[in-house]
Amino acid sequence: MRDDRFKAKLAAIGALANDFEPKTGLPTLRKALGDRSNFVVAKAANVAAQLGLDDLSTELIAAFERLWVDDDDLDRDGTDIDAGCRGKAALVQALKDLEHRNADIFLRGLSCVQSEKGWNGAIDTAGTIRATCAQALVACDLAPTRILEALVDRFVDADKVVRSEVALAIANVGLPECVLLLRLKVLAGDIEAEVIGQCFLSLIDLAPDESVAFVARFLESKSEDIRFEAVSALAQARPREALAQIEGFWSGSVPHELRLSTLASLVASPHRDAGEFLLAVVTNDRESLGAAALSALASSRFRNDLRDRVATIVETSRSELLQRTFERVFALE
């Protein structure tokens, strides 16, 4: 019976997203934001954001503060009243979506750590909160240098997702010194290659012409994962020199799996020459690479423009693998 009441409460809150009447809906959401259940609070926060109800910002912040429980204030059974940070994560996401511009709540959220029992010991469940706050902070009414100070502290966060979001957020701050911060992080390194990959992307977004050569240096990294991240970032860059760097990389000594990853990354290239490069791989390289290039071409923006040429190359090759791949990825619309 209790389960049924709980499900009905969640359903009633969710229904407001499609049938909202301010006179009754606002009181319902305000009450829900004060509910004991973090599931109910999260549902109410999601609906408030979906409906664009920035009038509820005060209640959203109050709910966040109420759910903030320090480790020495845990319930008697050792669990937090916001297990998994479900409520707090939804609240800061709602405030971000509502374009809340007061930085205080996001600065507070950046320091949120919640230790909970996991299979292999204690785990921190607040990483999503910190990641969201890092992104939200960029749009706040706060001096850019103060924003950078807060973000840099989180560049050494224990959660790789937070570190990646910080790299993205720093790019969104847009100051010239952001390039130096991102370069420093790349040179200092990270245990997770994808964090460095986001730094590469942020650098190319901030200063494309100047950053291509810097990122290309890491095509010679001893780490295959870092080499892949460099290729992936260069594939998305607008300067033509980025594609030239990939072409030079391809002509060197590259492991087969990394070649396959390189072909897949070229799907994101804005340059038509990337399509020509993929065509050349189909024509000149081994069958397995040619098949991977066909798949990349089929997923790229050049698919329709190059389809006839691809068909001719595949037919001329007399390769059963290429023919099967072509029929699968270039299926007739």
C-alpha positions in Angstrom: 0.0 0.0 0.0 2.8 2.4 0.9 4.5 1.5 -2.4 1.3 2.4 -4.3 1.0 5.8 -2.6 4.6 6.5 -3.4 4.2 5.6 -7.1 1.0 7.6 -7.2 2.8 10.7 -5.8 5.6 10.4 -8.4 3.0 9.9 -11.2 1.1 13.0 -10.0 4.2 15.1 -10.1 5.2 13.8 -13.5 1.7 14.5 -14.9 2.3 18.2 -14.2 4.8 18.3 -17.1 1.9 17.8 -19.5 -1.0 19.4 -17.7 0.2 22.3 -15.6 -2.0 24.8 -14.0 0.0 27.3 -11.9 -2.7 27.8 -9.2 -2.5 24.1 -8.2 0.7 23.0 -9.8 3.1 25.4 -8.1 2.0 24.5 -4.6 2.2 20.8 -5.5 5.8 21.2 -6.7 6.8 23.4 -3.7 5.5 20.7 -1.4 7.2 18.0 -3.3 10.5 19.8 -3.1 10.2 19.6 0.7 9.4 15.9 0.7 11.4 13.4 2.7 12.0 11.2 -0.3 14.9 12.2 -2.6 13.1 10.4 -5.4 10.1 12.8 -5.0 12.4 15.9 -4.8 14.3 14.8 -7.9 11.0 14.3 -9.8 9.8 17.7 -8.8 13.1 19.3 -9.8 13.0 17.7 -13.2 9.4 18.9 -13.8 10.3 22.4 -12.6 13.2 22.6 -15.1 11.1 21.1 -17.9 8.4 23.7 -17.4 10.9 26.5 -17.0 9.7 27.5 -13.6 12.4 29.8 -12.5 10.0 31.1 -9.8 10.9 27.9 -7.9 14.6 28.7 -7.7 14.4 29.6 -4.1 12.7 26.3 -3.2 15.2 24.4 -5.4 18.1 25.9 -3.5 16.5 25.3 -0.1 15.9 21.7 -1.0 19.6 21.3 -2.0 20.7 22.7 1.4 18.3 20.5 3.2 19.6 17.4 1.4 23.2 18.4 2.1 24.2 16.0 4.9 27.8 15.9 6.2 29.3 12.5 6.9 28.9 13.0 10.7 25.2 13.7 10.2 24.3 10.4 8.6 21.1 8.5 9.6 21.5 5.9 12.4 21.8 3.1 9.9 24.7 4.8 8.3 22.9 5.9 5.1 22.4 9.4 3.8 19.0 10.9 3.4 19.9 11.6 -0.2 21.4 8.2 -1.1 23.2 8.3 -4.4 22.9 12.1 -4.5 19.7 11.6 -6.6 18.0 14.6 -5.2 20.9 17.1 -5.1 22.0 16.1 -8.6 18.5 16.8 -10.0 18.3 20.1 -8.1 21.6 21.6 -9.4 20.7 20.3 -12.9 17.3 22.0 -12.7 19.0 25.3 -11.6 21.5 25.0 -14.4 18.7 24.4 -16.9 16.7 27.3 -15.5 19.8 29.5 -16.1 20.2 30.4 -12.4 22.9 33.1 -12.4 23.8 33.4 -8.7 27.0 31.5 -8.4 26.8 30.7 -4.7 24.9 27.4 -5.0 27.2 26.2 -7.8 30.3 27.1 -5.9 28.9 25.2 -2.9 28.1 22.2 -5.2 31.6 22.1 -6.5 32.8 21.0 -3.1 30.1 18.4 -2.5 31.5 15.0 -1.7 29.3 12.2 -0.4 30.8 8.9 0.7 28.6 5.8 0.6 29.2 2.1 1.0 30.0 0.3 -2.3 30.9 -3.2 -3.3 34.6 -2.5 -2.9 34.5 0.0 0.0 33.4 3.6 0.2 32.5 5.5 -3.0 31.8 9.1 -3.7 28.4 9.6 -5.3 28.5 13.4 -5.7 30.6 13.5 -8.9 27.6 14.3 -11.1 26.9 17.3 -8.8 30.4 18.7 -9.2 30.4 18.1 -12.9 27.0 20.0 -13.3 28.1 22.8 -11.1 31.3 23.2 -13.1 29.3 23.8 -16.3 26.7 26.0 -14.6 29.2 28.2 -13.1 30.4 29.5 -16.4 27.1 31.3 -17.1 26.9 32.9 -13.6 27.3 36.5 -12.7 30.8 36.1 -11.4 34.1 37.5 -12.6 35.7 35.1 -15.1 39.0 34.9 -13.1 37.0 33.8 -10.0 35.3 31.2 -12.1 38.7 29.9 -13.3 39.9 29.8 -9.7 37.0 27.5 -8.7 37.4 25.3 -11.8 41.1 24.8 -11.5 40.7 23.4 -8.0 38.5 20.7 -9.6 41.1 19.8 -12.2 42.5 17.4 -9.7 39.1 16.0 -8.7 39.1 12.2 -8.0 36.3 11.7 -10.5 37.4 11.6 -14.2 34.0 12.9 -15.3 34.4 16.0 -13.2 37.9 16.6 -14.6 36.6 16.3 -18.2 33.7 18.7 -17.5 36.2 21.1 -16.0 38.2 21.0 -19.2 35.0 21.8 -21.2 33.9 24.5 -18.8 37.3 26.2 -19.0 37.0 26.4 -22.8 33.6 28.0 -22.3 35.0 30.7 -20.1 36.9 31.8 -23.2 39.7 33.9 -21.8 43.1 33.8 -23.5 44.7 32.3 -20.3 42.3 29.3 -20.6 44.6 28.0 -23.4 47.5 28.0 -21.0 45.6 26.2 -18.3 44.5 23.5 -20.7 48.0 23.1 -22.1 49.4 22.8 -18.6 46.9 20.1 -17.8 47.8 18.2 -20.9 51.5 18.4 -20.2 51.0 17.4 -16.5 49.0 14.4 -17.7 46.1 12.5 -16.3 45.5 8.9 -15.4 42.5 8.8 -17.8 43.3 9.5 -21.5 39.8 10.8 -22.1 40.4 13.7 -19.8 43.4 14.7 -21.9 41.1 14.2 -25.0 38.7 16.7 -23.7 41.5 19.1 -23.1 42.6 18.6 -26.8 39.0 19.3 -27.9 38.8 22.4 -25.7 42.1 23.7 -27.0 41.0 23.3 -30.6 37.7 25.0 -29.9 39.3 27.9 -28.1 42.3 28.5 -30.4 42.1 26.2 -33.4 44.9 27.5 -35.5 47.4 27.7 -32.6 46.4 24.4 -31.1 46.6 22.0 -34.0 50.4 21.8 -33.9 50.3 21.4 -30.1 47.8 18.5 -30.2 49.6 16.9 -33.1 52.7 16.5 -30.9 50.8 13.8 -29.0 50.4 11.7 -32.2 53.9 10.5 -31.1 52.9 9.7 -27.6 54.0 6.4 -26.1 50.4 5.9 -25.0 48.2 4.5 -27.7 45.2 5.9 -25.9 46.6 9.4 -25.9 47.5 9.0 -29.6 43.9 8.1 -30.3 42.6 11.1 -28.3 44.9 13.4 -30.4 43.6 11.9 -33.7 40.0 12.2 -32.6 40.4 15.9 -31.7 42.3 16.7 -34.9 39.6 15.0 -36.9 37.0 17.5 -35.6 39.2 20.6 -36.1 38.4 23.1 -38.8 41.9 24.1 -39.9 43.0 22.1 -42.9 46.3 21.5 -41.3 44.6 19.2 -38.8 43.7 16.7 -41.5 47.2 17.0 -43.0 48.6 16.0 -39.6 46.3 12.9 -39.6 47.4 12.0 -43.1 51.1 12.2 -42.0 50.3 10.1 -39.0 48.6 7.5 -41.2 51.7 7.1 -43.4 53.9 6.2 -40.4 54.0 3.1 -38.1 50.5 2.8 -36.6 49.0 -0.2 -34.9 46.1 -1.8 -36.8 43.6 -1.1 -34.0 44.6 2.6 -33.9 44.2 2.8 -37.7 40.7 1.5 -37.3 40.0 4.1 -34.6 41.4 6.8 -36.8 39.1 5.9 -39.7 36.1 6.0 -37.3 37.1 9.4 -36.0 37.1 10.9 -39.5 33.3 10.6 -39.5 33.3 13.9 -37.5 35.6 15.8 -40.0 34.2 19.0 -41.5 36.5 18.7 -44.5 35.5 17.1 -47.8 39.2 16.0 -48.1 38.5 13.6 -45.3 36.1 11.8 -47.6 38.8 11.7 -50.2 41.2 10.2 -47.7 38.7 7.5 -46.8 38.1 6.7 -50.4 41.9 6.3 -50.9 41.9 3.8 -48.0 39.2 1.8 -49.6 41.2 1.8 -52.8 44.7 1.2 -51.6 44.8 -0.3 -48.1 44.1 -3.8 -46.9 40.5 -5.1 -47.0 39.8 -4.8 -43.2 40.9 -1.1 -43.3 38.9 -0.6 -46.5 35.8 -2.0 -44.9 36.3 0.3 -41.9 36.7 3.3 -44.2 33.4 2.3 -46.0 31.6 2.3 -42.6 33.1 5.7 -41.8 32.0 7.1 -45.2 28.5 5.8 -44.8 28.2 7.6 -41.4 29.8 10.8 -42.6 28.3 14.0 -44.2 29.9 12.9 -47.5 27.7 9.8 -47.7 25.4 10.9 -50.5 28.0 12.9 -52.5 30.5 10.1 -52.7 28.1 7.1 -52.9 28.5 6.5 -56.6 32.3 6.7 -56.5 32.3 4.3 -53.6 30.2 1.9 -55.5 32.5 2.0 -58.5 35.6 1.5 -56.3 34.0 -1.5 -54.5 32.9 -3.1 -57.8 36.4 -2.7 -59.3 38.1 -4.2 -56.2 36.3 -7.5 -56.6 36.6 -7.9 -52.9 33.8 -9.9 -51.2 34.4 -8.2 -47.9 34.1 -4.8 -49.4 31.0 -5.7 -51.3 29.3 -7.1 -48.3 30.3 -4.1 -46.2 29.0 -1.7 -48.9 25.7 -3.5 -49.2 25.3 -3.3 -45.4 26.3 0.3 -44.7 25.2 1.9 -48.0 21.9 0.1 -48.1 19.5 1.5 -50.7 17.3 4.2 -49.2 
